[in-house]
């Protein structure tokens, strides 16, 4: 047993939030221990953005996050903003390159460069990192001291500290060791947990329509996807099991089982206007030809199941055009479900924000216990937003250790 009381805090989880917390604590002269289940820290950083790491979004605000308390993350972002994130990484050699919709990637397109910054800073500041170690339990004694028991190399060890930070992430990507450990600790100490679900996740289609989607597998179309809560304009991707692509991943965080979503397959034009304009130049042109020019030929073929594509434009009736407008601009989808945590980018739900101080992320009922990052009920959009929450929440916890 290793009863080491020299740590100002023990951080459980060496992902984005935990690493930022350790580094920021180091800047303040505080000594921390990171206990990481994987063999290396930053595992999810390394696979994000296809290994390129979309580490921030220039336009991130509290409006880009889902939470039981939509204002909860404002305090964190006011203390450590997008500008602070950009400045932090630039200080250590990461120059951001803006891609779609404010997404920032390292110019090197290498996520390893992001992780390397934290590894180097932790080493320079003497922060201790233990990898390949699975935490078994967290306990607090009558004196307010936490004991963290973990197993490493078949040996059980214990570290103690007055403060513990839980940054163990969420349930997505179980093959990388994702667990509900943070949620279990919260419940153990009597904290409420908001029901969790996969978010930023592909949606599945089953039943009589499944074959139609399967035949379109691989087709990507720029669309507007919406429900009664929100709408997004980005690409959707047809797959052999349903729908994916950025717009679908975004709407999935706002979708609930049993609900419908609506897709405008032509958000920047009106099919009626296109038909009327084409009629003026060549009324003998077939509707199929117009659809093939507007979409891919494969998608035009698929629309033939629902529309009179063999007709020439001059022959289309008002009813034909109305049907085309309804199908193309109000394409109705009722997903059967989602692809689950294995394919989800993040988890929705988590430790109830009502249980935490928005200024410090310390549990109100359990002094010295902090929760940050994905295990908290704060879920960002696709495109670097969740990393911003990780950096900001890691920063503010470090200020109060």
C-alpha positions in Angstrom: 0.0 0.0 0.0 1.3 3.4 -0.9 -0.1 6.1 1.5 1.3 9.2 -0.2 -0.2 12.4 1.2 2.0 14.8 -0.7 -0.6 15.5 -3.5 -2.8 18.6 -3.5 -5.3 16.6 -5.5 -5.7 13.2 -7.2 -7.1 13.4 -10.7 -8.9 10.3 -11.9 -8.8 10.3 -15.7 -6.0 11.5 -18.0 -8.0 12.8 -20.9 -8.4 16.4 -22.1 -10.0 17.7 -18.9 -7.7 15.9 -16.5 -4.6 16.9 -18.4 -5.6 20.6 -18.5 -6.4 20.5 -14.8 -3.0 19.0 -14.0 -1.1 21.5 -16.0 -3.1 24.5 -14.7 -2.6 23.3 -11.2 1.1 23.0 -11.9 1.2 26.6 -13.0 -0.2 27.5 -9.5 2.5 25.4 -7.8 0.2 22.6 -6.9 1.2 19.0 -7.0 -1.2 16.4 -8.4 -1.4 12.8 -9.3 -3.2 11.6 -12.5 -4.4 8.0 -12.5 -5.2 6.8 -16.0 -6.8 3.5 -16.9 -5.3 3.3 -20.4 -1.6 2.7 -21.1 -1.2 6.3 -22.3 -2.9 9.6 -21.4 -5.0 11.5 -24.0 -6.4 8.4 -25.7 -9.5 10.1 -26.9 -7.6 13.2 -28.0 -5.4 10.9 -30.2 -8.4 9.5 -32.1 -10.4 12.7 -32.4 -10.9 14.2 -35.8 -9.5 11.1 -37.4 -6.2 11.6 -35.5 -6.0 15.3 -36.4 -7.8 16.6 -33.3 -10.4 19.3 -33.7 -9.3 20.9 -30.4 -11.5 24.0 -30.3 -14.2 26.0 -32.1 -13.8 29.7 -32.7 -17.5 30.3 -32.2 -18.2 28.2 -29.1 -20.6 29.8 -26.6 -23.0 28.3 -24.0 -25.7 28.2 -26.8 -23.8 25.2 -28.3 -24.3 23.0 -25.3 -27.1 20.8 -24.0 -27.6 20.6 -20.3 -30.4 20.5 -17.7 -29.1 24.0 -16.8 -28.3 25.8 -20.1 -26.5 28.6 -18.3 -24.3 26.3 -16.2 -21.2 26.4 -18.5 -21.2 30.2 -18.8 -19.0 30.6 -15.7 -16.4 28.2 -17.0 -16.3 29.9 -20.4 -16.0 33.3 -18.8 -13.0 32.1 -16.8 -11.3 30.2 -19.6 -12.6 31.3 -23.0 -12.0 30.2 -26.6 -9.4 32.9 -26.9 -7.7 31.5 -23.8 -7.6 28.1 -25.4 -6.1 29.4 -28.6 -3.5 31.4 -26.7 -2.6 28.4 -24.5 -1.9 26.2 -27.5 -0.1 28.9 -29.5 2.2 29.5 -26.5 3.3 25.9 -26.8 3.6 25.8 -30.6 0.2 24.7 -31.8 -1.0 27.0 -34.5 -4.7 26.5 -35.3 -6.0 26.1 -38.8 -9.7 26.9 -39.2 -11.7 24.4 -41.2 -15.5 24.2 -41.5 -17.7 26.3 -39.2 -14.9 27.6 -36.9 -13.3 24.2 -36.3 -9.7 24.5 -35.3 -7.1 21.8 -36.1 -3.4 21.9 -35.5 -1.5 22.9 -38.7 0.4 19.7 -38.4 -2.9 17.8 -38.5 -1.5 15.5 -35.8 -3.3 15.0 -32.5 -0.1 13.6 -30.9 1.2 17.2 -30.8 -1.7 18.2 -28.5 -1.0 15.3 -26.1 2.8 16.0 -26.2 2.2 19.5 -24.8 0.5 18.1 -21.7 3.0 15.3 -21.3 5.9 17.7 -21.5 4.4 20.3 -19.1 3.5 17.6 -16.6 7.0 16.3 -16.7 8.6 19.7 -16.3 6.3 20.6 -13.4 6.8 17.3 -11.6 3.1 16.2 -11.9 2.9 12.5 -11.4 1.1 10.3 -14.0 0.3 6.6 -13.4 -1.0 4.8 -16.5 -2.5 1.3 -16.8 -4.1 1.7 -13.4 -7.8 1.1 -12.7 -9.3 2.9 -9.8 -11.4 0.5 -7.7 -13.0 2.9 -5.2 -12.9 6.4 -3.8 -13.6 6.9 -0.1 -13.7 9.8 2.3 -12.9 9.6 6.0 -14.2 11.6 8.9 -11.3 14.0 8.6 -12.2 14.9 5.1 -9.3 13.0 3.5 -10.0 11.0 0.3 -8.5 7.5 -0.3 -8.2 6.4 -3.9 -7.6 2.6 -4.3 -6.3 1.5 -7.7 -4.9 -1.7 -9.2 -1.8 -1.6 -11.3 0.4 -4.6 -12.4 -1.8 -6.9 -10.3 -1.0 -4.9 -7.2 -3.5 -2.8 -5.2 -2.3 0.6 -4.1 -3.8 3.6 -2.4 -3.2 7.3 -2.8 -4.7 9.9 -0.4 -5.4 13.6 -0.8 -7.7 16.3 0.5 -9.2 16.7 -3.0 -10.2 14.4 -5.8 -11.1 15.4 -9.4 -13.2 13.1 -11.5 -12.5 13.5 -15.2 -13.1 10.0 -16.4 -15.2 10.9 -19.5 -18.4 9.2 -20.6 -19.6 5.9 -22.0 -18.7 6.2 -25.7 -16.1 4.0 -27.3 -16.0 1.2 -24.7 -13.2 -0.5 -26.6 -11.0 2.3 -25.3 -11.9 1.5 -21.7 -14.8 4.0 -21.4 -16.9 3.2 -18.3 -19.5 4.9 -16.0 -17.0 5.1 -13.2 -17.5 8.9 -12.7 -21.3 8.4 -12.5 -20.8 5.6 -10.0 -18.7 7.8 -7.8 -21.3 10.6 -8.0 -24.1 8.2 -6.9 -21.9 6.8 -4.2 -21.6 10.2 -2.6 -25.3 10.9 -3.0 -25.2 13.1 -6.1 -28.0 13.0 -8.7 -27.1 11.8 -12.2 -29.1 12.9 -15.2 -30.1 9.9 -17.4 -27.4 9.3 -20.0 -27.6 8.4 -23.7 -25.4 8.3 -26.7 -25.0 11.7 -28.4 -23.4 12.8 -31.7 -24.3 9.4 -32.9 -25.6 7.9 -36.3 -29.3 7.0 -36.5 -30.6 3.7 -37.7 -33.5 2.9 -40.0 -35.3 -0.4 -39.9 -38.5 -1.9 -41.4 -39.9 -1.3 -44.9 -37.8 1.7 -45.7 -34.4 0.1 -44.7 -33.7 -1.2 -48.2 -34.1 2.2 -49.7 -31.5 3.7 -47.4 -29.2 0.7 -48.0 -29.2 1.3 -51.7 -28.1 4.9 -51.2 -25.2 3.9 -48.9 -22.2 6.2 -49.5 -24.2 9.1 -50.9 -23.6 12.4 -49.1 -25.9 15.4 -49.5 -25.9 18.9 -48.1 -29.2 19.3 -46.2 -31.1 21.1 -43.4 -32.1 18.6 -40.7 -34.5 19.7 -38.0 -37.0 18.8 -35.3 -39.1 20.9 -33.0 -36.1 21.8 -30.9 -33.4 22.9 -33.4 -32.1 22.7 -37.0 -28.6 22.1 -38.6 -27.3 22.7 -42.1 -24.5 20.3 -43.0 -24.0 17.1 -45.0 -25.9 13.9 -44.2 -24.5 10.5 -45.2 -26.7 7.6 -46.2 -25.4 4.3 -44.9 -26.5 0.6 -45.1 -28.1 0.9 -41.7 -29.5 4.4 -41.8 -28.1 8.0 -41.6 -24.9 9.6 -40.5 -22.8 12.6 -41.4 -22.4 15.9 -39.5 -26.0 17.1 -39.7 -27.3 13.8 -38.4 -24.8 13.6 -35.6 -25.7 17.1 -34.5 -29.5 16.5 -34.5 -29.0 13.1 -32.7 -28.2 14.9 -29.5 -31.6 16.6 -29.6 -33.5 13.5 -30.9 -35.5 11.2 -28.6 -36.7 7.6 -29.4 -40.0 7.7 -31.2 -39.6 11.2 -32.6 -39.4 12.2 -36.3 -36.9 14.4 -37.9 -37.4 16.5 -41.0 -34.8 16.9 -43.8 -34.8 19.6 -46.4 -32.8 17.9 -49.2 -32.4 21.1 -51.1 -32.0 23.9 -48.5 -30.6 26.6 -50.8 -33.1 26.3 -53.6 -36.8 25.6 -54.2 -37.7 22.6 -56.4 -40.7 24.4 -57.7 -38.6 27.3 -58.9 -36.1 25.0 -60.5 -38.9 23.2 -62.4 -40.4 26.4 -63.6 -37.1 27.8 -64.7 -36.2 24.6 -66.6 -39.6 24.5 -68.2 -39.0 27.9 -69.8 -35.8 26.7 -71.5 -36.8 23.1 -72.3 -40.2 21.8 -71.3 -39.5 18.4 -73.0 -36.7 17.7 -70.5 -37.6 14.9 -68.2 -38.0 15.4 -64.5 -35.4 12.7 -64.0 -32.8 14.8 -65.9 -33.5 17.8 -63.7 -33.1 15.7 -60.6 -29.9 14.2 -61.9 -28.4 17.7 -62.4 -29.6 18.7 -58.9 -28.5 15.6 -57.0 -26.3 12.6 -57.8 -27.7 10.2 -60.4 -27.9 7.5 -57.8 -30.1 9.8 -55.6 -32.3 10.8 -58.5 -32.8 7.0 -59.2 -33.8 6.6 -55.5 -36.3 9.5 -55.7 -37.9 7.7 -58.7 -39.6 5.4 -56.2 -41.7 8.4 -55.0 -41.9 10.8 -57.9 -43.1 10.7 -61.6 -39.5 11.1 -62.9 -40.3 9.7 -66.4 -42.6 12.7 -67.1 -41.2 15.7 -69.0 -41.3 19.0 -67.1 -44.1 20.5 -69.2 -46.3 17.5 -68.3 -45.9 17.8 -64.5 -49.2 18.7 -62.8 -49.6 20.9 -59.7 -50.1 17.8 -57.7 -46.8 16.3 -59.1 -44.9 19.5 -58.1 -46.6 19.6 -54.7 -45.5 16.0 -54.1 -42.0 16.9 -55.1 -41.9 19.9 -52.8 -43.1 17.8 -49.9 -40.6 15.0 -50.5 -37.6 17.2 -51.2 -38.1 20.0 -48.7 -40.0 18.1 -46.0 -38.5 14.6 -46.1 -39.8 12.8 -43.0 -37.7 10.3 -41.1 -38.6 8.3 -38.0 -35.3 6.7 -36.9 -35.6 3.3 -35.2 -32.8 4.1 -32.8 -29.1 5.0 -32.8 -25.8 3.1 -33.2 -25.1 3.2 -29.5 -22.1 4.2 -27.4 -19.7 2.3 -29.6 -20.3 4.8 -32.5 -21.2 7.8 -30.4 -18.8 10.8 -30.2 -19.9 11.8 -26.7 -22.4 11.0 -23.9 -25.5 13.1 -23.1 -26.5 13.5 -19.5 -24.2 12.8 -16.5 -23.6 14.3 -13.1 -26.4 16.8 -12.4 -25.2 20.4 -12.7 -27.4 21.3 -9.8 -25.1 19.2 -7.6 -22.0 21.3 -8.6 -20.8 24.8 -8.2 -20.7 26.4 -11.6 -17.7 28.5 -10.5 -15.5 25.7 -9.2 -17.2 22.4 -10.2 -16.9 21.2 -6.6 -19.7 19.0 -5.4 -21.9 21.1 -3.1 -22.6 18.2 -0.7 -19.0 16.8 -0.8 -16.3 19.4 -0.2 -13.1 18.5 -2.0 -14.8 16.4 -4.7 -14.8 17.8 -8.2 -16.3 16.7 -11.5 -15.3 18.0 -15.0 -15.5 17.2 -18.7 -17.8 14.7 -20.3 -19.1 13.0 -17.1 -21.0 16.2 -16.2 -24.4 17.0 -17.8 -22.9 19.4 -20.3 -22.8 18.1 -23.9 -21.5 20.1 -26.8 -22.1 20.1 -30.5 -19.9 18.4 -33.1 -16.9 20.4 -34.1 -14.5 21.1 -31.2 -17.1 22.3 -28.7 -16.7 19.3 -26.3 -12.9 19.9 -26.1 -13.6 23.5 -25.2 -15.7 22.3 -22.2 -12.9 20.0 -21.3 -10.3 22.7 -21.3 -12.5 25.2 -19.5 -13.7 22.8 -16.8 -10.2 21.5 -16.2 -8.9 25.1 -15.8 -11.5 26.2 -13.3 -11.1 23.1 -11.1 -7.4 23.7 -11.0 -7.9 27.2 -9.7 -9.6 25.8 -6.5 -7.5 22.8 -5.6 
